[in-house]
């Protein structure tokens, strides 16, 4: 991007941010909603979606991690149940 294009974008961005402060309350309300939706769309354009391979990899890692933590908690539960049974009897 050139310096002039970024300066133009910054000035138009400032103008949009000032827009909700002008006019009557109803027009400010709708201007604020329009600005909000515009900002949402701007942010969605920046989103980088994962490829199919990355998605499969991330999903596999999450499932493996959750399974390991689940087994760890299950093991601790079994250990605590046995300790309580040993201390207080059956």
C-alpha positions in Angstrom: 0.0 0.0 0.0 1.2 3.4 -0.7 1.4 6.3 1.7 -1.4 8.2 0.0 -3.8 5.2 0.0 -3.3 4.5 3.7 -3.8 8.2 4.5 -7.0 8.3 2.5 -8.3 5.2 4.3 -7.4 6.6 7.7 -9.2 9.9 6.9 -12.4 8.1 5.7 -12.2 5.9 8.8 -12.1 8.9 11.0 -15.0 10.4 9.1 -17.1 7.2 9.7 -16.3 7.2 13.4 -17.5 10.8 13.8 -20.7 10.1 11.9 -22.7 8.8 14.9 -22.2 12.1 16.7 -24.1 14.2 14.1 -27.9 14.5 13.6 -30.8 13.5 15.7 -30.9 10.5 18.0 -32.7 8.2 15.6 -30.3 8.9 12.7 -27.3 8.5 15.1 -28.7 5.2 16.2 -29.0 3.9 12.7 -25.6 5.4 11.8 -24.1 3.5 14.8 -25.6 0.3 13.6 -24.4 0.8 10.1 -20.9 1.6 11.4 -21.0 -1.5 13.6 -22.0 -3.8 10.7 -19.3 -2.1 8.5 -16.7 -2.8 11.1 -17.8 -6.5 11.4 -17.5 -6.9 7.7 -14.1 -5.3 7.7 -12.9 -7.7 10.3 -14.4 -10.7 8.6 -12.4 -9.8 5.4 -9.2 -10.2 7.5 -10.1 -13.8 8.7 -7.8 -16.5 7.3 -9.7 -19.7 7.1 -7.7 -23.0 7.7 -7.1 -25.4 4.9 -8.7 -28.9 5.1 -5.3 -30.4 6.2 -4.9 -27.8 8.9 -8.5 -28.3 10.1 -8.0 -32.1 10.3 -4.7 -31.6 12.2 -6.2 -29.1 14.7 -9.2 -31.3 15.3 -7.0 -34.4 15.8 -4.8 -32.5 18.3 -7.8 -31.3 20.3 -9.4 -34.8 20.4 -6.1 -36.3 21.5 -5.6 -33.7 24.2 -9.1 -34.0 25.6 -8.8 -37.8 25.7 -5.5 -37.6 27.6 -7.0 -35.1 30.1 -10.1 -37.2 30.4 -8.0 -40.4 31.2 -6.0 -38.4 33.7 -9.1 -37.2 35.6 -10.6 -40.7 35.4 -7.4 -42.1 37.0 -7.4 -39.5 39.7 -11.0 -40.2 40.5 -10.4 -44.0 40.7 -7.4 -43.3 43.0 -9.3 -41.0 45.3 -12.2 -43.5 45.5 -9.8 -46.3 46.5 -8.1 -44.1 49.1 -11.5 -43.0 50.6 -12.6 -46.7 50.7 -9.3 -47.7 52.4 -9.5 -44.9 55.0 -13.2 -45.2 55.8 -13.7 -48.9 55.0 -16.3 -50.3 52.6 
